[in-house]
Amino acid sequence: MSKRPSRTSGSSCSVSWEYFGRNSRSEVQRTSTFGSAGGGAMKHTANSRNRSNLGTFFIIWFGQVASTLGTWLTRFALGVWVYQETGSVTQFALITFVTSLPAVLCAPVAGVLVDRWNRRTAMIVADGAAAVCTLALAILFGTGRIEIWHIYVALALSNGFSSLQWPAYSAAVGALVPKEHYGRASGFVQIGEALAQIVAPAAGAGLLVSLGIFAVMLTDLATALIAVGTLIVARIPGPAPDRESGGEKRSFREDAVYGWKFIRERGGLLGLLGIVSTLNFAFVMVQILIIPYVLTFADAAALGAVTSFAFAGAMVGTLAMSAWGGPKRKLDGIIAGLLVLGAAVVVAAVRPSLILVAVCGFLAFSFQQIINGCSQAVWLAKTPQAVQGRVFAIRRMIAWATLPLTSLLAGPLSDRVFEPLLAPGGALSSSVGLLIGVGPGRGTALLIMVLGIVSAGCGVAALMIPAIRRVEERLPDADAARAGEPAA
């Protein structure tokens, strides 16, 4: 299981590393105007540094892909184990709650620590804490002393520390990858998540059935140690000094709110964050609802096949971003992606059809990755290295703040509001029902279509609001200087 993704990732890294290297080298040659002797030395030094940084990026990337896969394996297996042991949907749903809320609440503090520490240190702490939590669960499972609350506590602690990982990883990408390749690098970062979504359900179920939950824990522990090992050997350049502080040292509280202040003062970025947060609310709810929707006209085996095919679209989208890098104007990619994603979600629920759900799901997940990659490229280009930890932490906190609410609203909206509307004799059965049908699942289908319209509406809003549409032109790129604290 582990060897196959490694070969694929390795070959992709080799091709893209050479591509990055060639383009970075040509960029240095175009912009260097020094004398022949001194200029040649300067070109050689810059070229060597770029190639070394790109090599470091792929070393770290490999470790994070392994760690993400292990995390998703454990999350899937623990969810199955909890449901099998308790038979409670509420106990099962609490896993989603404890894996999302701590990361949101800890984000402001994590952002300050990421900017005050070296990026590598923050990532080692995050991956190391995850390894300790997994080890504790493995020991409890191995000794037969595990209780349900142990799982909730371990997941909450692990995901609280994970709030350090994402802003530190994002800032490390900005420090290691030339600006013109931010889109491709963002695509590579998303590959780990897409790969985990595709592999984890099947691999987690296989390990759980054949070897038991203890084997899943050990696999997750091994992947966390791989991530820590790659970080130990890596060297990440430090950011340039924070010029906006004027050399004055801020208090921890001032630093904790600085990320929000930075975003609020830049209307284009604030608008882009609002668009992405709205998309998260709508598309995550779609992902929750699509399971009971499909089960109204198909069995669990068909659901599994459709889900795997749809998640494969996420991998295609990430590979496209890593090879292509997105359009020159990243907002064009975001706007087009929102329109296509929204349309795909609407069409998926027009009538009960596995083919429609599979094909439209594939398209939606593909363009979601393009939206994410283009958005990440904009934020990397517009945010100074010295403050990326704080800014990215607040950015994720806001973007993810809707997820617990989404989990709470999806069921009641479907069961108590939309399903009765399209039940036989329901309020919309003689109007909307004539177009999309009446009966079990059609109310959920209508809710999914509404959420698709909301997603497409985000694209229309981004197109119509100049501050968002022109953010790349109106907001200057951040200082690309890589000087500052020494690499560590």
N, C-alpha and C positions, 0 to 999 in steps of 0.2 A: 504494500500500500504506500509506504513512504518513498520507495525508490522511484516510482513512476513520476510523481510530481517533481521530484528533484531533478530528473533528467530534463523534463520539459522546461522548468524554470531556468536551469543552467544554460540550455541552448538559447533561450530567449535573452538571457542576460548577456551572453557572448555577443550576439548580433547587435543588441541595442547599445552595449558598452562601446563597441567599435563605432557605431553610428554617432553616439554622443561624442566620442573622442575625436572623430573626423570633423564634426561640426564645430566643436569647441576650439579645435586647432585652427580651422579656417577663420573663425571669428577673431582669434588673437592676431592672426596674420593680417586681417583686414584693418584692425584698429591700431596696430603698432606702427608708429611713424618715427621711431628712433633711428639713429645711425646704424650702419650695417653691422658693425662689430657689437656695439652695445645693444642694438635692437635684436640681433640674433640671440644674444644671451638672454634678453628679456623674454623673447618668444619661447625659447627653450624652457625657461623657468616656469612661465605661465602655463605652457602646454603640459609640462610634467606635473604641476600642481593640479590642474584640471583632471588629468587622467588618474592621479592618485586619489582625489576626492571622489571621483565616480566609482573607482574600485571600492572605496570605503562604503559608499552608498549601497552598492550591491551586496556587500558583506552584511551590513546591518539589515538590509531588506530581506535577505535569506533567513536570518534569525527571526525577524518579525513575522514572516510568513509561517514559519514552523510554530511559533508561539500562538498565532491566531488560530491555526488549525487545531492545536491542542485545546485551546480555550473553548472553541465551538464543539469539539468532541465531548468535553466534560459537561458543557451546558446542556447538550442534547441528552446525554446519558443520565445526568442527574434529574432532568425533567421526567424522563421515562421512569426512572427508578422511584421517584417521589409519587408519581401517579399510580404506579403498580402497587406500591406499599400502602397508600392511603385511599385510593379510589376517589380522591377529592380534586375537583377542578380548581377550587379555591387555593388549595395547597400548591397545586401545579402552577397557577397563575402568579403566586407570590414569588416564584423564581424570576419571572420577568421583571417584577417590581423591584426586587433587591439587586438585580443586575443593572438597572437603569438609574434609580433615584440617587444612590451614593455618588456616582460619577457626576451627576448634575450638581449636587450640593457641595461637593468638594472642589469644583472647578475653579472658583476664584482664588482659593489658597494654592491650589496646584499650579496655576498660572504664574503666581509670584515666585514660587519655589523653582520652577523651570527657568525663569529669567535670572534668578539669583545663583542657581547652581549651573554647572556645566550640563549641556543637554544629555550627554552620555550618562552622567551620574543619575539624572532623573529617570532615564529609561532603565538603568540597572536596578534602581530602587523599585520601580513599578514591576518589572519582570521578576525580580527577586522576591518581592512580597507575594506575587501570584504563585511562585514556586513553593513558598513556605505554606501558604493556605492549602495548596493542593497536597503537599506532603502531610499536613495535619489530617485532611480528609482521608488520604490513603491509609494512614495509620489507624484511624477510627474504623474505617471499613475493614481493614485487615484483621483487627482485633475483635470485630463484632460489636463494638460499643457505639456505633453511629446512631444519632438521633436526628430527626428532621430539622430541628432548630440549629444543629451543628452546620448543616448545609447552608441555611440562610445566613448565618453569621459569617461563614467562610466566604461565601459569594459576595456578601456586602463589603467585607474588608478588602477582598481582592479587587472588586470593581471600584472601590474608593481609591485605592492606589493606582488603578488604571487611568484615573483622571490626570495623572502625571504623564502617562505614556504618550497619549495622542498629541498634545501640544509640543512635547519635546521631540517626538518623531517628526512632526510637521516642520518644526524649526530646523531640525537637523537636515531635512531635505533641502530647505532653502539655503543652508550653509554649504552644502556639498555639491549641489547641481547648478550649472549655469542657468541664468534667468530664462534664456530662450528655450530651455528644455523642461520648465516647470510642468507643462501639460503632460509630457511623456512620463516624467517621474511620478506625477500624481496617479497616472494610469497604472504604473507598476505597484504603487502603494495599495491601490484598490484590488489588485490581483489576489492578495492574501485573503481579503474578506470574501471575494467571490469564490475562490477555491475552497475555502472553509465551508461556505454555504452549500456547495455542491457535494463535497466529499463527506462532511461531518455526519449527516443523517445515516447514510449507508454504512460508513466505517464505524460510527458510534454504535449503531444497532448490531453490526457484526461482532464487534468486540464485546458488547454487553451480553449477547446471547452465547457466544462461544467461550469467552474467558472470564466474564463477570465485570462488575463495576470497578473492582480493584485494578484490573488491567487497564481500564480507561484512565484511572487516576495516574498510574505509572507512566502511561503514554503522554499525558498532559505535563507531568513533571519533567519528563525527558525533553519535550519541546521547549519548556521554559528555560531549562538549563542550556539548551542550544542557543536561545536568544541571548542569555546573559554572556555566554562564551564569545559570541560574535561581537558584543559590545565591549568586552574586555580588551579585545585585540584591535578595536577600531579607534580612530582618532578623529574627533569632530572639531573643526575650527570654531573658535568662540566668536560671538557677535561683536560688531562695532559698538563703542560706547553709546549710551542713550543720550542723544544730543538734546532731546526735548526737556530733560531734567535740568539742563544747565550745570551739570556737575554736582548738583545737590542730591544728597541721599534722601530718598523718600521713606516714610514710615511703611510698615507692613500693610497697614490699613489703606494708605494712599495707593500703594502698589496694587492692592487687591481690587480697587475700583477703577484703576487706570485703564484696564482693558475696555470697560464699558465707556469711559470718557473718550477714548480713542475712536471707537466705533461711532458713538453718538455725534461726534464732531465731523464725521465724514458721511454725509447723507447718502451718497451712492452705495457705500459699503453697508450702511444700516438698512437701506432698502433691499439690497441683495440678500442680506441675512433674513429679513422678513419674508422674502419670497421663498427662500430655501426652508425656513421654519414651517411655513404654510404647506409646502410640498411634503415635508416630513410627516406632518399631521395627517394629510390626506392619504399619502401612499402607504404609510405604515398601517393605517386603518384598513386600506384595501387588502394588504397582506394578511391581516387578521381575519377579515371577512371572507376571503376567497376560499378558505378551507371549508367552513360550513356551507357556503354557496355551492361548491362543487359536489359536496356530499349529498345535496338534495337530488342530484340526478346521476351520480356515479358512485362507485365503491372506493374503498380506501386504496386499493392497488392502483386504480386509475388516477386517484389524487396524487399518489406518490410519483407516478410517471410524469404527470403534467407539471408538478412542482419542480422536479429535477430538470425538465426541459426548459421551464421558465428561468430557473436559476442559471442555466447554461448561458442565457442571454447576458447575465451579469459578467460572466467570464469573457464573452465576446466583446462587450463594451469596454472592459478594462484593457484587453489586448489591443483594441483599436486605439484607445487613448495612449497606450505605451508606445505604439508604433507611429501613430499620426501626430499626437500632441494636441489635437483639437485645432479649430480654425484660428487664423491670426488674431481676430477679435474674439476673445473667449466668450463675451456676452452673446455673440451670435450663436455659439454652440449651446449656451444655456437656454436661450429663448427657443431655438428650434427644438431642443431636447424636451423642454416643458410641453410644447405643443404636441409633439409626437407621443410622448408618454401619456398625456391626458387623453388624446384621441384613442390610443390603444386600450386604456382602461375602460373607456366608455364602450367601445366595440366588444370588448371581452364579455360584457354582461348583457348585450342586446338580446341574446337568446341562449338557452342552456346548451352548450356545445363544448366538448373537451378540446376540439381543434381550435376553436376561437380562443379559449382560455390559454391554451399552450402557446399559440402563435403570438397573441397579443401580450401575454406575460413575458415572452422572450423579448419582444420589442421594448416593452416598458422597462425591464431590468437593464437592457442594453443601453438605452438612452439615459437611464438614471445614472449610470457610471460616467457617461459623457458629461452630464450636468455636474456631477460631483467633481470630476477632474478639472473641468474648465473653471468652476468656482474656486477650487483650491489654488489653481494657477493665478487667478486674480488676487486672492488674499496674500499669497506668497510675494507677488510682485509689489503690492501696495503697502505692505507692513514692514517696518524696519526690523532687522534681525534682533536688535536688542530688546524689543518689546513683544516679539511673536508669542512667547509663552503666555503672557497675560492676555493678549488679544485673542489668541486661538482658544484659550481655555474658556473665556467668556463667550466667544462665538459658539463653541460647542454646547456650552451650558444653555444658551438661548435656543439653539437649533434643536436640542434634545429635550427641552423643558416640556414640550407637548406630549412626549411619548408616554409617561405614566397616565396622563389624561386620556390619550387615545385608547389605551388598554381598558380604561374604565368605561368609556363611552360607547365603544364599538358594539358590545353585546346589547345594552339597553336600546340604542338607536335602532338596531336591526330587529330585535324581538318585539319591542313595545311600540315603535313608531312606524317603521317602514313595512314590516311584514303585514300588520293589520291593514295598511292602506291598499295593498294588492292581494289581500285574501278575497275569496269569492264574496261579493257583496260589499267589499271595502270601499272607502271613499274615492279611490282612484281606479277602481276596477273597470268602470265603464268609460274611462278616458285614457289614461296612460296604459291601463291594462290591455286595451285594444291594440296597442303598439308593441308591448314587450311581454304580454302574457299575464295570467293570474294564477295564483296558487303558491305552494311552498317554494321558498327561495327567490320568488320574483320581487318581493319587497327588498330583500338583501341585494338583489341585482340592481334595483333602482338606486339604492344607497351607494353602491359601487359606481354607478354611472354619474351620480351627483359628485362624488369625490374625484372622478376623472375630469369632470367639467371644472371643478375647483383647481385641479392641477394645471389644466390648459389655461385657465384664467390667470394663473401665476405668470405664464409666458406672455399673455396679452398685457398684463400690468407692467412687466419688465420692458416690454416693447414701447408702451405708451408713456412711461415715466422717464423723462430725459435724464434725471440724476442717476438712474440705474442703467439705462441703455448706454449712456456715454461715460460711465464711471472710469473706463480705461483711459479715455482721453482727458477727462477733467481732473482726475486725481493723478499727480505725478508718481512715478515709480519710486519706491523707497531706495535709500542709498544702498548700493550693491557692495559696498566695501566689506571685506571679510576680516579686516584687522580688528584687534581688540584683545580679549583675554586669550592666553595661549591655548592651543589645542590640548586636550587631555583625554 
